[in-house]
């Protein structure tokens, strides 16, 4: 009896901890900002010479901010910024960038002047452009011994990689520096995979250097080189489908099939909604019909979310930046999951109280092995209400994939709106199919356990199958207590996601 009770308690603990561990499981790149296509990335390299400080400044806008910025460059609207349009844009933008760069030497501010400037448009995802702006700036240094402070306040309201590098010339000694001498991103052309989980956020640096005997600043002769393509970002495979050439019927069908597959792969990535969807269906006796309805709700919500963010990007970015909505959507999703977990625990008759009562029943059954019925009221285990399933679908589909938004914007740019909508719907369906299969797997696993329980009470009581049924049937802890564990795991997932959402730097807290 003691051994069986200990095994029972262990089963409860393992089931709950397994679900919580699943909730905590994150892919190596989980913390890489999910808004890669939204980023405005900044890079500064401070080159230290005996007579001057030069700043190599690089601004890299991803596809979506470039899409928003291009209207202020391509004034004639022909889709191709001309040399004169680029020069006019640089005339207005470069002084603003320099004005938000603050450089002091030995406590006194020094002015930066522009030596060279360049703008280019490396190819991004889905046939969209990115924008890359290069400035070479210079400030004179009156003393060979200098304590320097530098701060970059450009695009402080935009997310992205921020890096400051120090590069001393020959003969110049850096005495101390808060900035690295290593160029981690190679001027924003290649982001290291091991740092994607914690992107650089260096906006200011302090250093001191001794330039006595150091080389002076060389004459600027070389033109600034720019990459032809932007760095790879997540979702490139799906986004490339909108730019497919020779769109015949077979190619269209293949593209839709691939979009379905990309959506399924997106759902299979660790950290996605299958964690809390599984926890909910473990904690509630959902039906096959409800699992299918949940998948439809997720697909519909995800598609609507992409369209809504697309409209904001196209028409409302002057008033609100689309990426600022993501932290709020994440918080809303987390709070919905937390509320569902609390509600499910309440529906399970107090959760832990029921577990203690069930353990008492098992203990009495061990003490009195004869068959008899108990008058204990069972915990309500009916199918979950439809409004809870709708809330669960909303929680998972509320935050759309940024790559789907890129497809929508590319569809507008390429005048392929119909194709873009079909691809987004297919992607959303692929996402929903995987989560529906997770639910169906749990439903049929529960039915199998119920069937095994029925075998326990069949006349063939001495068979191996009946003995197995007696071990894992619904009269044991696996079926009667795991729903409670699922309810608590769902609440734990909600708490974890809520804490993560509240800790986002992009989410202003009162």
N, C-alpha and C positions, 0 to 999 in steps of 0.2 A: 504493500500500500504506500509506504513512504517512497519507494523507488518510483512508482507510477506517478505519485504527486509531484516529485521532483522533476520527472521528465515532462510532466504537463506544464509546470511553471517554466521550465527551460524552453518548451515549445512556444509559449506565449512570448517570452523575452526575445527569442531568436526571430520570430515572425515580425514583431514590432521593430526591432533593431535593424532587420534586413531592409524593411521599407524605408526607415529613416536614413540608412546608409545609401540606399538608392537615391533618395532625395538629395543627399549631400554630394553624390557622385557628380563630378564635373569633368568635361573634356579638357585636355591640355590647353585649348584655346578658348575656354568658356568665358574667361574674363576679357578676351580680346573684344574690343567694343563692338557690339552687334550692328553698329551704324557705320561700318567702314566706308560705305558709299556716301555718307554724309560728311566725312571729315574734312577739316581745313587744317593742314599740317604745316608746321613752321620749323625752320632750321636756321641757326646762326653759328657761323664759325668765326671766332675772333682771332685774327692773324696779328701777332705781336712783332713789331719791328722797332728799330732804334729811334726812328723819327715819326712813327705813325702807328695807329691801330686801324686795321681794315676789318670790315664785317662782311662776310659772304652770307647774304640773306636769301633764303629760298622759301617760297610759299607754294604749297601744293594743294590744290583744291580737287577733291574727288568729284565723281560724276554729278551728284545732285547739286552741290553748291555751284559747280561750273554751269550747270543747266540754268540755275537761277541768275548767275552773273553775266551770262553771255548776252543778254538783252542790253546791258549797259555798255557792251563792247561793239557788237554788230548792229550799229545804228541804222543801217539801211535794210536790215532784216533779210539779207540774201542767204544767210546761213554760213557764210564764209568771212570771218573778220579779215579785213584788208590791212595792209601795212599802215596806212594812214589811220585807220580805226584803232589799231593796236597802239600806235604812238599817242593818239589822243587819250586812250585809256591810261597809258603809263604816265602821261602828263598829269592826270588827275589823281591816280592811285599812288604813285611812288612817293610824293610829298607826304601823303597821309600815313603811309607805312613808316617813313623816316621820323615823322613827328611822334609816333608811338614807340619809338626805340629810344631808351634813355641810357646814356653813357656818361660816366663821370671818371675823372682821373685826379687822384689825390684830393678828393672831395669837391672838385669843381666840375660842373657840367661842361661837356665839350660837344660841339656840333658835328654831325655826320653829313658829308656831302656825297652825292651820287657820282661814281666814276663810270659805271656801265649799268645798263639795264636791258632786260630781255624778257619776252613773253612767248610761250609756246603752248601747244595743245596736244600732249601725248594721248594716244588712243586709249580709251577706257573700256568698260564693259558695255555690251549690247550696242556697239557702234557709237556710243556717246563719247564726247570729249572729256578730258580733264584739263585743268589749267595749271601751268607751272610758271611762276614769276621769279626771275633771278635779279638780284641787285648786288652790286659791289660798292660798298660805302667806305669812306675813309675819314679819319679824324686825326689831326696832328697831336703829337705828344711832346711837351716842352721839356720834360725831365726823363732821363734814362731809367730812373728808379720811380716806379709808379704803382700806386694801389688803385685798381680799376673796379668799378661796379657797372654791371650791364643788366638791363631789364627789357623784356619784350612784352608790350601790352596790346599787340595787334590781335584782333579777332578773339578777344578774351571770352566772348559768349559762345564760341564755336568749339566743338569737340575735335580732338585730333592729337597727333604725335607732336611733342614739343621738345626740341633738342638744342643744346648749346655746347659747342666744342671750342677748345682753346688750342691754337697751333702756333708755337713760338718759331720765329725765324732762326737761322743759324747764328749762334753766339748769344741768343737771348735765353736767359734762365728764368723759368717760372718758379717763384719761391713758394707760393701756395695758391691753390685754386679750388673752388667748389665745383667747377665744371670739369668734365673729362677731356683728356687729350685724344680719346678714341672716337672716331667717327662711326657711330654704331649703325646708322641708317644709310651711310654713303650718300649724303645729301638728299635724303628722302627718295632714294631709288630702290632700296631693298631693306625691308624690315625683318630683323632676325626673329625666327620662330620662337626661340626661347624667351623672348621679351614680349610676345603678343599677349601673354597673360597679365602683364603689368606694363603697359605702354609708357614710354618716357613722358614726363610732365615737368620739364625743366624750363622755367620761364625767366630766371634771373641767375646771375653768377657774380662771384666776387673773386678777385685774384690780385696778386702782386707779382711784379717781375723786374728783373735787372737786365736792361738792354745795353749796358756799357760794353762796347766791343761787338755789339750785334749788327746784323746786316740791315741796311736801310730798305724801305719799301721799294720794290722794283717797278719799272715802268709797265703800265698795263697795255698789253698788245694782243693777247689771245682772246678770241671770241668765246662767249659762254656756250658750252655745249649742253644740249637738252636731250633726254631720252625720247625714243620714238613711242614707247608704250609706258603706261602707268604701272606701278607695282601691282602684282596680283592681289585680289581681294576675294573673300569668301563669296560663293554664289556665282562665280564667273561662268560655269558650265550652263546653268539655267539661263542666265542673262544673255548668253550668246545665241540662244534660239530665236530671239526677235530679229536678229540681223541675218537670218538665213536667206540665201539667194535662190533664185529659181524656185519659187514657192508653188510647186505643183501639188496635186492632191496627195500622192504618196509621201512627198516631203512634209506636207502639213500634218498628215496622220502620224508620221514618225516623230515630228516635233512635239505633238501633243502627248505621245507615248513617253517621250523623254522627259517632258515637263512633269508628267505623272510620277515618273521614277525619281526625279529630283525632289519632288515634294515628299515622297516616301523616305528618301535618304535623309532629308531634313528632319523628319519626325523621328528617325532612328538615332539621330545624334544624341549623345548623353546630355542630360540637363533639360530636355524638351518636355512637353506636357504629358508624355506617357507616364511619367512618375506619379503625378497626382491623379491622373485618370485611373491608373491601376489601383492606387490606394483607395479611391472612391468606390470602385467596383468590388474591391475586396471587402470594404466596409458596408456595402449595400447590395441587396439582391436584385441587381438589374436584370432586365430581360433582353432577349435578342433584339426585339423591336426597339427598345430604348437605346441599345448600343448603336444600332443603325441610325437612329434619330440623333444621337450625340455626334456621330461622324458628320451627318449633314449639317448640324448646327456649327460645328467647327469650320467646315468648308465655307459655309455662308458667311460666318463672322470674319474669317481671314480675308475673304475676297472683298467684303465691304470695307474692312479696315484699310486694305491697299488702296481702294478707290478713294476713300476719304482723305488719306494722307496725300494721295496724288493730287487731289483738288486743292488741298492746302499748299502743296509745293508749287502748283501752277498759278494759283490766284491769291493765296493768303500769306505767302512767306514774308510780305512786307510787314505784317502784323504779328506773326508768330512763326518761329522756325520749326519745321517739322520734327527735327530731332529732339526738341525740348519736350515734345509730347510723349516720347518713349518712356522716360522715367515715371511719368504719371500713369501711363497705361500699365507699366509693370507693377506699380503700387496697387492700382485698382484690381488687377488680376490676382495679386497675392492676397489682398483683403477678401476677395470673393472666395478663394480657396480656403482661407482661414475660417470664414463664416460657414462654409459647407462642412468643414471638419467639426466645428463646434456643434452644428445642427445635427450631424450624424451621430456624434457622441450622445447628445440628448435623446435622439431617437433610439439609441441602444440602451435605454433604461439606466443611464448613469454610468455606463462604461465599466469603470473599475468595480463598482458595487456589484454589477452583474458577474464580473470575473470572480470576485470573492464568493458569491453565492453559488456559482457553477462549481468552483473548487470544493465547496462544502458538499454539494450533491455528489461529486465524484468520490469524496472521502467516505460518505455514507454508503455509496454503492460498493466501495472496496470492503468496508466493514461488514456489509450485508449483501453477499453475492447473489441472493435470490432475486428473481425478477419481480418487480412491482412498479407501479406508476407513482409519480410524484405529483403533488398538487401545485408545484411552483409554476407561476405564470411565466411563460417564455418571453424573451425579449422580442419586441416587434422587429420582424425581419422581412417585411413585405418589400415589394419593389419600390425604389426611390421615387419621390414625386417628380412630375415632369418639369416643374419649375426649377428644381435642383439640377436636373440634367441640362436644362437650358443655361443656367448659370455656369455649370461646368464647361459647357461648350464655349460660352462667351469668355471665360477665364483663359482658355487655351488659345482661342483665335483672336484675342483682343489686340495682341502685339504682332503686327504682320512682319513678314520677312523683308528686310531692306532690298534684297535682290529682286523681289517681286515688284517693289516700287520702281527700281531701275528699269525693269521690263516695261512698266506702264509709261514712264517718261520717254523711254526710247521709242515706244509705239507712237506716242504723240509726235516726237521729233521726226520719225521716219514715215509718218502718215500711215501707220499700220495698227490703228486702234483696235480693229476687229481681231486681228491676230494676237495682239497683246492681251486682250480680255480673255480669249480662249486659253492662252498659255497660263494666265494667272488662275483661272478656274481649274484647269488641269492640275496645276501645282497644288492648289488648295485641296483638291480631291485626293491626290496622292498622300498629302499630310493626314487627311481625315481617315483614309483607308487603313493606314498603319495603326492609328489610335483605336479605330473600331475593332481591328483584329485583336488588339491587346485586350479589349473588353470582352470580346467573344471567347477568347482563350480562357479568361477567368470564369466566365459564365459556364462553359462546358466542363471546366475543371471542377467547379462546384457541383454540377450535375453528376459527374463521375463519382465524386465522394458520396453524394446522396445515394447513388445506385449501389455503391459498396456497402453503405450502411444498411440498405434494404437486404442485401445478401447475408448480412449478419444474423438477421432474424429468420432467414429461410430454413427449411428442414435440414438442408445439408450442412448442419452445424459443425461437422468434423472436418470439412474440406479445408484445404490450404487457403482458398479464396475467402472462405468465411472467417478464418482466423485473421487474414489480412484486413478484411472488412472490420473486424472487431478492433483492430489496431488503429485504423485511420478513418473509421466511419463517423457519421455526424453525431453519434453519441459520445464521441471523444472530443478532445480539445480542439482538434484541427478545424472542424466545421463550426463548432459552437462558440469558439472564442476568437478565432482569427478575424471575423467581422469587426469585433471590438478593437483588435489590434490595427486593422485597416483604418478605422475611424480615428484612432489616436495618431496613426502615421500621417493621415491626411491633415490633421491639425498641425502636426509637427512640420510638414512640408509648407503649409501656409505661414507658419511662424518664421521659418527660415527665409522664405521668399519675401516676406514683409520686411524683415530686418535688412536683407540685401537691398531691397528697393529703397528703403529709407536711408541707407548708407551711401547711395549713389551721389557723387559730387554734383551731378547735373540737377538734382532734385532740391530745390530750396526748402529748408525746414524753418518753420516759425521759431 
